[in-house]
Structures are given as structure tokens and as C-alpha cells.
Amino acid sequence: MEHNLTLKPKHAPGSIGELLPIALPMMASSACDTVMTFTNRFFLAKLGSAQMNAALGGGIMCFLMTTFFLGLIGYSTALIGQYYGSGQKRNCPVVVTQAGIIALLAYPVILLLAPVARASFSAFGIAAEQLGPQTIYFNILINCTILSLMRSALCCFFSGTGRTRIVMIASLVAMLVNVGINYVVVSGRFGIPGFGIRGAAWGIIAGDVCGLLVLAWAYFSNSDRAEYGIKDSFVFSKNVMQKLLKFGYPAGLEFFLTMSAFTSMIMLFQSLGQVAATAATITFNWDMVAFVPLTGIEIAITSLVGRYMGARKPDTAHSVAMSGVKFGSIYSFIMVILFAVFPFALANMFRPDANDGVFTAALPLSLFMVRLMAFYVLGEAMIIAFCGALRGAGDTFYAMLISVTLHWLMVGALFVMFRVMHVSARVGWMGVIVWFMLLSFAFYLRYRSGKWREMRVVDMPEEASIVV
């Protein structure tokens, strides 16, 4: 039995035309977040390569500390999409409340684990000139992680209900605030002294505050309070919390374990010395530019697939996934041209203002790594489409299993290559490229099996009433 969606689609169900209004604002939102991080490292690069490398190491470690909870909270998009698709709108803000409870409980846990993260910097053998500023940057950001957790919870409401333009506006405000503050306080302008890496961290926090305020204002607007019953949603719901934990914990665990592997990979490259660390930082900065906007497509796919699976329309959910593959491939092809044709211009953007022998020595390796990155960027479109579809349908456990297994096999292989075989950073990077292609093929095989079609996350409204 199929359940009709509450709104008549303007485009063919599952088509690119239906996907774009959701995906484009989310891509723009992700792009704004990318610009925040990118300009953060760009301004610091002008002060020296060690400052830029410290922002990558400290920033990604701080992000790692939140990944399990962000992944768990992030499954709210799919759950809200399924409630929305099954016509149970008043359950959508109930999901947000449970996500907010998780965020509040997660914050003290993150702070308690922070010393472990700081100790890992020395364990990986980070150079002394990078270690100090990296620790400062991490310490400032880790104390404000509650902002990103709460922001994620509110973002899920709007992405799950298909109103991603609000998320885009919030990210745009956060980006403008962040870039403006970074421009003034990192190196010092308009009579304000330069605060270096501290100023870069303050800029990120200020941006997060402003983005969260925009989302909160939109969430508590009059129209949403009436349509979704938001004022009645501030209760603990055992039913919804169980669903969020059951289907969200694999996504959270996957996010944490894969980011642990990715962070370990970055630290392994940085442990090869400042030349390899600088080349890797430049490369991963541009990899972020290519990949992060693709996550906007993944969120849109997760939302729409969740909506159609909630309406018991797996064939239409499949059309959504295929539309995601097509649209993501077009975007990725543009990135391929960028990396293959303009590697020198991309790498040279991070040249310090003062003469820096480390940057000069790292430039040839940077060019090699950026060019080679073009070979796997098309595979990213496959990963985000099939992974987003699997999560939207509720097939989160096997998505976790595939991603975690292959990520940690890659880290193990890199460790052996660098620490036992003593190969160069070039050879190690070639190994990463091969691994990434295998990851995209593994997700395709799981999706092709069709097991996701049988998943059931929420009951139909004929089978269950409001859950609170």
C-alpha cells in the first residue's frame, strides 16, 4: 500500500528537477562552510606554513571529537524526511527535540575526552613549530563544540522537510561573519593587533553563533509553530529517541571511525616532516573544496529517499539516487578540469608573504598530489549518491561496515608504507587514490543488492498515531 505525499511535486518524482531545489541550497550551504575553513587556513598561510598546517591538524582533530554525535544527530534528516513523507508532520519537531537532548548530553563527554586528543598530537610526532599553535587552535574550538551540535540539529529539520534555503542563508551569514573577522584579526588590520591562530579560531566561533541564531529564528517562526506544533514538541519521546538511536548510531559510529581514519591519514602525512605536511595541507584544502559541496547533494538524496521510503515508494527512491549520481558527476567533472589544468595556481595561493623555504620545497609535491586528486574526484559522486540513498532508506549498518573497514585498511596500509617500507609521500598518495576507487565500488555493490528496498523505519499513519 502506497501513501501519497502531502504536496504535489512540481517535477517528475525522483528527477533531477525535484532534487535540485533541495540540493543546490545545501551545496551552497556546504560551500559556505568550506569557504570558512578555506579562508581560515588561507589567512594563516600568509603567516607561515606551520600556522596553516596547525589549523588543519587542530581543526580536524576538534571535528573528529564531535563526529559520532554529529552523525547520530544527522540521521534526523532521514527520520524527519520519513515522517514528512508519511504525512506525520507533527512528529518532525519531536525528532529535533531528541537531537537537541543528544547534543546537550554529548557536550560534557567531548570536553572530558579532549585531553586524549591533545596527547595524540605528540604521539604522531608533529613538529615542534606546528605543535604549539595547533594545540592553541584546538583548545579554543573544542570548548565551543555545543554550537555546531545544536546547529546540526536545527539544520536537520529544514533539510528533512525540504526547506534547505534557510540552511543556506544561515551558512552564508556564518561565512560572512567568519571571513570578516578573520580578515581583521588574524594578521591585524584597521588598528587592531594581529592575533594569529587565536583570531582564526575566534572567527569560526563567531560564525557558528550567528548561523545558529538564524536557524533558531526560522525554526521558532509563527508559521512553523502552527504547522508543525513546535510548541508541543519539547518533550522526551521514547519512541522517537529509540528510532534515532537505533538507526542513527551506525551513522554516528561510521562518521567517527572514518574521520578517525582520515585524521590518522593526515597525521601520517604530517609526520613525514614539514615539507610533506605543507603539501598535504594544500592538497586536503582543495579536496575539501571539491568534496564538501557534494555533501549537500548527499543530504538532499537522504532527505528525498527518506521521504519516498516513508511513503512506501522504493522505485521513486531509486530514481532519486540515480539523479544524484548524474548531478554529482557533472559537478565532479568540473572539479577534475580544475585540478588537472590549474594545479600551480591552486597550490601557489597558499604561498606565505615572507620567503618560506618549506613552501618552496613542498610545491613540486603539492602539484603532483593536486593533479592526481583529479583521478578519484568522480568516484566521490558515486559515494555520496549511494551512501545517501542507503542512509535515507535506513540501511545504515552496512554503510558503516563498508566505510569503516576500507578506511582503516587504508590507514594500516599507509602506516606500513611510511613506517616499515619508508616509501615517499608520492607513493603513499597514489595508494590513497587506489583505495578511494575501491570504496566507491563497494558502496555501489551494496546499493545494487537492493536490500535497502525492504527497510522500514517509520509506521504508516494508519498504523501509528503521533508518537508523543
Secondary structure, DSSP 8 states (H G I E B T S, - for coil): -----SS--SS-TTSHHHHHHHHHHHHHHHHHHHHHHHHHHHHHHTT-HHHHHHHHHHHHHHHHHHHHHHHHHHTHHHHHHHHHHTT-GGGHHHHHHHHHHHHHHHHHHHHHHHHHHHHHHHHTT--HHHHHHHHHHHHHHHTTHHHHHHHHHHHHHHHHTT-HHHHHHHHHHHHHHHHHHHHHHTTT-TT----HHHHHHHHHHHHHHHHHHHHHHHHTSHHHHHHHTGGG--S--HHHHHHHHHHHHHHHHHHHHHHHHHHHHHHHHHTT-HHHHHHHHHHHHHHHHHHHHHHHHHHHHHHHHHHHHHTT-HHHHHHHHHHHHHHHHHHHHHHHHHHHH-HHHHHHTT--SS--HHHHHHHHHHHHHHHHHTTTHHHHHHHHHHHHHHHHHT-HHHHHHHHHHHHHHHHHHHHIIIIIS---HHHHHHHHHHHHHHHHHHHHHHHHT-GGGG---S--TTT-----
